[in-house]
């Protein structure tokens, strides 16, 4: 007869054995990268040989979208598999609703060792959010003393995170143009390189361990500011940049903006060329880091049992419609790159391109399925592995999104409601025939029925609030229980750049 201690021990051994058979996971996320800024997307300028190689070896999702096109909401949707209005992170600086559980906690519960090197961007910042090892891109997280800000301060005594060589910014007094500058210190001290170094440190620390690992390498670039070291700062000639034509009223539109919102508009063609060149330089810098990580996986003998995925939280308009940065439902802001390479022998590998619409809420369930783990009840995303492995005739092929506005992409048609309650102006685009979204069909009588139906779908989607996801046996993580007072304080101090700006300003006046 097996006694209780032996039985429990055998159960633990079986669980450890099951965990050791699971793949490692390298999740690379960048910030503010458009879907089309890669060689494998036939971009005419930017060079991304390592990302192109990843696409050839794995699968490229050509129609991947964020469900909320700004940093914190997009990232919370990825890690919860739930939409922003459901998980509660509807703007930067706002905590998730209580009882929301993030992907690293789920993986850790199932035996993974977890680590982050880079940007997380969750509030409150003091929590580790399920990560065993935490290297921050700034001062967030439980260990700011080993973050990049501390590194730069300790090595160079620099009080500024992005110190530049004096005189390298052509527009020091412009709200947008002042972002440009040549990094003051050697390339090896730039954040992009530092995050890769920490990631490699982590990979080496896992060599010889049978415990599977999850590494979230999260680069801030190509997000602003437009600061890079050489050779990336001058890698691309501004005169050779492909840029959109500015709207006729670009100068008037920008002049009408006040405060920080002026940074999100552009009216200067030369500025667009220079900042685009720096943007693509930052992407090639990232691509080089993907090459370093891939090389280290091979050197350590980990490559064959590692799932590698690459994506972005949102895109950048890069001058489309005279706009810069993110926060909009148009393609430049809402559509993101997504590359996925499974472990050796995975059926999705081999250079396949998937054209059906993917939401970034689909990443969590896809990762869990690839790891052989159950998807928690309450997750709204769907695993795309069947789709990637040959086809899924029941695939949803649509994306819902919200921020200041609501959006539904259903096949080739994109509907935008410029409000969150159905009262705003409506736009409709046929992306199959109008990929640059140049012709708004929202008021076209031929499409009146379609617009009404899509508006109804958006309203029903926003009214759906499933209960928090549940993971059997997982105790509530510390970050999932935030007091009302702390939550109110966070909302009051959140950036006033998106939908709850009025509430935030009102709260500040009352204090």
C-alpha positions in Angstrom: 0.0 0.0 0.0 1.3 3.5 -0.9 1.2 5.9 2.1 -0.1 9.4 1.7 3.4 11.0 1.7 4.5 8.6 -1.0 1.4 9.3 -3.0 1.8 13.0 -2.8 5.4 12.7 -3.7 4.6 10.6 -6.8 2.0 13.2 -7.8 4.5 16.0 -7.5 7.0 14.0 -9.5 4.4 13.3 -12.2 3.5 17.0 -12.3 7.2 17.9 -12.6 7.7 15.4 -15.4 4.7 16.7 -17.3 6.0 20.3 -16.9 9.4 19.3 -18.2 7.8 18.0 -21.5 6.3 21.4 -22.2 8.0 23.9 -24.6 9.9 26.9 -23.5 8.3 30.2 -24.6 10.1 33.3 -25.8 7.6 36.1 -26.2 9.1 39.2 -27.9 6.9 42.3 -27.9 7.8 45.7 -29.3 6.0 49.0 -28.8 4.3 51.0 -31.5 5.4 49.0 -34.5 3.2 48.9 -37.6 2.4 45.6 -39.2 3.9 46.6 -42.5 7.4 47.6 -41.3 9.1 44.3 -42.1 10.8 42.9 -45.2 8.4 39.9 -45.1 5.5 42.4 -45.6 7.4 43.8 -48.6 8.3 47.1 -47.0 10.4 49.1 -49.6 13.0 50.4 -47.1 13.3 48.8 -43.7 15.7 45.8 -43.4 14.5 43.0 -41.0 16.4 39.8 -42.0 15.9 38.1 -38.6 12.2 38.7 -38.5 11.9 37.6 -42.1 13.7 34.4 -41.2 11.3 33.9 -38.3 8.4 34.3 -40.8 10.0 31.7 -43.2 10.4 29.2 -40.4 7.1 29.7 -38.7 3.8 31.4 -39.6 3.0 35.0 -40.4 -0.4 36.4 -39.4 -1.0 39.1 -42.0 -4.1 40.6 -40.4 -3.4 40.8 -36.7 -5.0 43.6 -34.7 -4.9 45.1 -31.3 -8.2 45.2 -29.4 -7.3 48.6 -27.8 -4.6 50.7 -29.6 -2.7 52.1 -26.7 0.0 50.6 -24.4 -1.5 49.5 -21.1 -4.9 48.4 -22.5 -3.4 46.4 -25.3 -0.9 44.6 -23.0 -3.6 43.8 -20.5 -5.7 42.3 -23.2 -2.8 40.1 -24.4 -2.1 38.8 -20.9 -5.7 38.3 -19.8 -7.2 37.1 -23.1 -10.0 39.5 -22.3 -11.2 42.8 -23.8 -10.4 46.2 -22.2 -13.9 47.0 -21.1 -14.0 43.6 -19.4 -10.6 43.5 -17.7 -10.9 47.1 -16.7 -7.7 48.5 -18.2 -9.3 51.0 -20.6 -6.5 53.6 -20.4 -2.9 53.9 -19.4 -2.3 54.1 -15.7 -5.6 52.3 -14.7 -5.5 49.0 -12.8 -7.3 45.9 -14.0 -10.5 45.0 -12.2 -10.0 42.8 -9.2 -9.7 39.1 -9.8 -8.2 39.4 -13.2 -5.4 36.9 -13.8 -2.5 37.4 -16.1 -0.7 34.9 -18.3 2.6 34.7 -16.4 0.6 33.7 -13.2 -1.2 30.9 -15.1 2.1 29.6 -16.6 3.8 29.8 -13.2 0.9 27.8 -11.7 1.5 25.1 -14.2 5.2 24.7 -13.5 6.9 27.4 -15.6 9.7 29.7 -14.4 8.8 33.2 -15.6 10.9 36.3 -16.4 10.5 39.7 -17.9 13.1 42.0 -19.4 11.6 45.2 -20.5 8.3 47.1 -20.5 5.2 45.8 -18.8 3.3 49.0 -18.1 0.7 47.8 -15.6 -0.6 49.7 -12.6 0.2 49.5 -9.7 3.8 49.3 -10.7 5.1 47.6 -7.5 3.8 44.1 -8.4 5.7 41.4 -10.3 2.5 40.3 -12.1 3.5 36.6 -12.0 7.1 37.0 -13.0 9.8 35.2 -10.9 12.6 37.4 -12.4 12.0 41.1 -13.2 14.3 43.4 -15.1 12.4 46.7 -15.8 12.9 49.0 -18.7 12.4 51.9 -16.3 11.6 52.0 -12.6 8.4 49.9 -12.6 8.2 46.5 -10.9 9.5 45.2 -7.6 13.2 45.6 -8.4 13.8 49.1 -9.8 17.4 48.9 -8.4 18.3 46.5 -11.2 16.3 48.3 -13.9 17.7 50.1 -16.9 17.2 53.6 -15.3 19.4 52.5 -12.4 22.0 51.0 -14.8 22.3 54.2 -16.8 22.4 56.3 -13.7 25.1 54.1 -12.0 27.3 53.9 -15.1 27.0 57.4 -16.5 25.4 59.4 -13.7 22.8 60.3 -16.2 19.6 61.8 -14.7 17.9 61.6 -18.1 16.8 58.3 -19.7 17.4 59.4 -23.3 20.5 61.7 -23.1 21.4 62.9 -26.6 24.4 64.5 -28.2 23.9 68.3 -28.2 22.8 69.7 -31.5 21.5 66.5 -33.0 17.8 67.5 -32.6 16.6 69.7 -35.5 13.4 70.7 -33.8 14.1 71.2 -30.0 11.1 73.4 -29.5 8.5 71.4 -31.4 6.1 69.2 -29.4 6.8 66.2 -31.7 10.2 67.1 -33.4 12.0 67.5 -30.1 12.0 63.7 -29.7 14.8 63.3 -32.3 18.4 62.9 -31.1 21.6 60.8 -31.3 22.1 58.7 -28.1 25.0 60.2 -26.1 26.6 56.9 -25.0 27.9 53.8 -26.7 25.4 51.4 -28.4 26.1 48.8 -25.8 24.5 51.1 -23.1 21.3 51.7 -25.1 18.1 50.2 -23.6 17.5 48.0 -26.6 20.9 46.3 -26.1 20.6 46.2 -22.3 17.3 44.4 -22.5 18.7 41.8 -24.8 21.7 41.3 -22.5 19.4 40.7 -19.6 17.4 38.2 -21.7 20.5 36.4 -22.6 21.6 36.3 -19.0 18.2 34.7 -18.2 18.5 32.1 -21.0 21.9 31.1 -19.8 20.6 30.8 -16.2 18.0 28.2 -17.4 20.6 26.0 -19.2 20.5 22.5 -17.7 17.2 23.0 -15.9 14.3 20.6 -16.7 11.8 23.3 -15.7 10.2 25.0 -18.7 10.5 28.8 -18.9 8.6 31.8 -20.2 10.6 34.9 -21.1 8.8 38.1 -22.0 11.4 40.3 -23.8 9.6 43.6 -24.2 11.3 46.4 -26.0 10.1 50.0 -25.8 11.3 50.8 -29.3 10.4 51.8 -31.9 8.2 53.9 -29.6 9.2 57.5 -29.1 11.5 59.3 -28.5 13.3 59.1 -31.8 16.6 58.5 -30.1 19.0 55.8 -31.3 22.7 55.1 -31.1 24.8 54.7 -34.2 24.8 53.0 -36.7 20.9 53.0 -36.4 20.4 56.7 -36.0 21.7 57.5 -39.5 21.1 54.1 -41.0 18.3 55.3 -43.3 18.3 58.4 -45.6 15.4 60.6 -44.8 15.2 61.6 -48.5 14.4 58.0 -49.3 11.6 57.5 -46.9 8.2 56.4 -48.2 5.8 58.9 -46.6 2.1 59.5 -47.0 0.8 62.8 -48.5 -0.3 65.2 -45.9 -3.9 66.3 -45.9 -4.5 69.8 -47.3 -5.5 71.1 -44.0 -2.7 69.5 -42.0 -1.2 72.8 -40.7 -4.6 74.1 -39.6 -5.5 70.8 -38.0 -2.3 70.7 -35.9 -2.5 74.4 -35.0 -5.9 73.7 -33.5 -4.5 71.2 -31.0 -3.4 72.1 -27.5 -1.2 70.6 -24.9 0.2 67.1 -25.4 -2.3 66.4 -28.2 -0.1 68.5 -30.6 2.5 65.7 -30.4 0.0 63.4 -32.1 -0.4 65.6 -35.3 2.2 66.4 -37.9 2.3 69.0 -40.7 5.9 69.1 -41.7 7.1 66.8 -44.5 10.8 67.0 -43.6 9.9 66.1 -40.0 8.0 63.1 -41.2 11.0 62.0 -43.3 13.5 62.4 -40.5 11.3 60.7 -37.9 10.4 57.9 -40.2 14.1 57.2 -40.8 14.8 57.0 -37.1 11.7 54.8 -36.7 12.9 52.3 -39.2 16.4 52.5 -37.7 14.9 51.5 -34.4 13.2 48.5 -36.0 16.4 47.3 -37.6 18.0 47.6 -34.2 15.2 45.4 -32.8 15.7 43.0 -35.6 19.4 42.6 -34.7 18.3 41.8 -31.2 16.0 39.1 -32.4 19.0 37.7 -34.2 21.0 37.7 -31.0 18.2 35.9 -29.1 17.8 33.3 -31.8 21.5 32.7 -31.9 21.7 32.3 -28.2 18.8 29.8 -28.2 20.7 27.7 -30.8 24.0 28.0 -28.9 22.4 26.8 -25.7 20.6 23.9 -27.4 17.2 25.4 -26.6 15.9 26.4 -30.0 14.2 23.1 -30.9 12.0 23.1 -27.8 11.1 26.8 -27.7 8.0 28.6 -29.0 9.0 32.0 -30.3 6.5 34.7 -31.0 6.9 38.4 -32.0 4.3 41.1 -32.0 3.6 44.7 -31.0 1.0 46.2 -28.6 -0.1 48.7 -31.3 1.1 50.5 -34.4 2.0 54.1 -35.4 0.2 56.3 -38.0 3.5 57.7 -39.3 1.8 60.6 -40.9 -1.3 58.9 -42.3 -4.1 61.4 -42.1 -1.6 63.9 -40.7 -1.4 61.9 -37.4 1.5 60.4 -35.5 1.7 57.7 -32.8 -1.3 55.5 -31.8 -4.8 55.7 -30.2 -6.8 55.4 -33.5 -8.7 52.6 -35.1 -7.1 53.1 -38.6 -4.7 50.5 -40.0 -1.5 52.3 -39.1 -2.4 52.4 -35.4 -4.6 49.3 -35.0 -2.8 46.6 -37.1 0.2 44.9 -35.7 2.9 42.4 -36.8 2.5 38.8 -35.5 5.0 36.1 -36.2 4.9 32.7 -34.5 7.4 29.8 -34.7 6.5 26.6 -32.8 9.0 24.1 -31.4 10.6 21.7 -33.9 8.0 19.6 -35.6 5.1 21.9 -35.0 2.5 21.7 -37.8 2.2 25.5 -38.1 5.9 25.8 -39.0 7.1 26.1 -42.6 6.5 29.7 -43.8 2.7 29.7 -43.9 0.8 33.0 -44.2 -2.6 33.3 -42.4 -4.8 36.1 -43.8 -7.8 35.7 -41.5 -8.2 38.4 -38.9 -6.5 37.8 -35.5 -7.2 39.7 -32.3 -4.4 40.1 -29.7 -6.7 38.5 -27.1 -6.1 35.3 -29.1 -2.5 35.1 -28.0 -3.1 33.9 -24.5 -5.2 30.9 -25.4 -2.9 30.0 -28.3 0.1 30.0 -26.0 -1.6 27.9 -23.5 -2.8 25.4 -26.1 0.7 25.2 -27.5 2.0 24.4 -24.0 -0.6 21.7 -23.6 -2.4 23.6 -20.8 -6.1 24.3 -20.3 -7.5 27.7 -21.3 -9.2 29.2 -18.2 -13.0 29.7 -18.3 -13.7 33.3 -18.9 -11.0 33.9 -21.5 -12.6 35.7 -24.5 -9.8 35.1 -27.0 -9.6 31.9 -29.1 -6.6 29.8 -29.9 -5.6 30.2 -33.5 -3.4 27.0 -33.6 -5.9 25.0 -35.7 -6.1 27.9 -38.1 -2.3 28.2 -38.3 -2.0 24.4 -38.8 -4.0 24.1 -41.9 -7.4 25.9 -41.5 -10.3 26.4 -39.2 -13.6 26.7 -41.2 -15.3 28.1 -38.1 -12.7 30.9 -37.4 -14.4 34.1 -36.4 -12.4 36.3 -38.8 -13.2 39.5 -37.0 -11.9 41.9 -34.4 -13.6 44.2 -31.9 -11.7 47.1 -30.5 -12.3 50.1 -28.3 -10.5 53.2 -26.9 -11.9 56.6 -27.5 -14.0 55.0 -30.3 -15.4 51.5 -31.0 -14.4 49.4 -34.0 -15.5 46.2 -35.6 -13.5 44.6 -38.4 -15.5 41.8 -40.0 -13.7 40.2 -42.9 -12.8 43.1 -45.3 -15.2 45.7 -43.8 -14.1 48.0 -40.9 -16.7 49.9 -39.0 -15.7 52.7 -36.7 -18.0 54.4 -34.2 -16.4 57.7 -33.1 -17.8 57.4 -29.6 -18.3 54.6 -27.1 -22.1 54.8 -26.9 -23.2 54.7 -30.5 -23.8 58.5 -30.8 -20.7 59.4 -32.7 -20.1 59.7 -36.4 -19.8 56.4 -38.2 -17.2 55.3 -40.7 -17.0 52.2 -42.9 -14.2 51.1 -45.1 -13.9 48.2 -47.5 -10.3 47.2 -46.9 -10.3 44.7 -49.8 -10.8 47.5 -52.3 -9.6 50.5 -50.2 -6.7 49.3 -48.1 -5.6 52.8 -47.3 -9.0 53.7 -45.9 -9.4 56.6 -48.2 -13.2 56.4 -48.9 -15.6 56.5 -46.0 -18.7 54.5 -46.9 -20.4 55.2 -43.6 -23.1 57.5 -45.1 -23.4 55.5 -48.4 -27.0 54.4 -48.8 -25.8 51.1 -50.3 -24.2 50.2 -47.0 -26.8 51.5 -44.6 -27.9 48.1 -43.5 -24.4 46.9 -43.0 -23.5 49.9 -40.8 -26.6 49.4 -38.7 -25.9 45.7 -38.2 -22.2 46.3 -37.3 -23.2 49.0 -34.8 -25.6 46.5 -33.2 -22.8 44.0 -32.9 -20.5 46.5 -31.3 -23.2 47.5 -28.8 -23.8 43.8 -27.9 -20.1 43.2 -27.6 -19.6 46.1 -25.2 -22.5 44.9 -23.1 -21.0 41.5 -22.6 -19.1 41.3 -19.3 -18.1 37.7 -18.5 -17.0 36.8 -15.0 -13.2 36.8 -14.3 -11.3 33.8 -15.6 -10.8 31.0 -13.1 -7.7 28.7 -12.8 -8.3 25.6 -10.7 -6.0 25.6 -7.6 -4.5 29.1 -8.3 -4.8 31.4 -5.3 -5.6 35.1 -6.0 -2.4 36.8 -7.0 -1.4 39.9 -5.0 -2.0 42.2 -8.0 -5.5 41.0 -8.4 -6.8 42.6 -5.2 -6.6 46.4 -5.3 -8.3 48.7 -2.8 -11.0 51.1 -4.0 -8.9 54.0 -2.6 -5.8 53.0 -4.6 -7.8 52.4 -7.7 -9.4 55.9 -7.4 -6.0 57.5 -6.9 -4.6 55.7 -10.0 -7.5 56.9 -12.2 -7.2 60.5 -10.9 -3.5 60.5 -11.8 -3.8 58.6 -15.1 -2.7 60.4 -18.3 -5.5 62.6 -19.6 -5.0 61.5 -23.2 -7.9 59.1 -23.7 -11.5 58.6 -22.9 -11.6 59.3 -19.1 -9.7 62.5 -19.3 -12.6 64.5 -18.0 -13.0 62.2 -15.0 -9.3 62.4 -14.2 -9.3 66.2 -14.3 -12.4 66.4 -12.2 -10.9 64.1 -9.6 -7.7 66.2 -9.4 -9.7 69.4 -8.8 -11.6 67.9 -5.9 -8.4 67.1 -4.0 
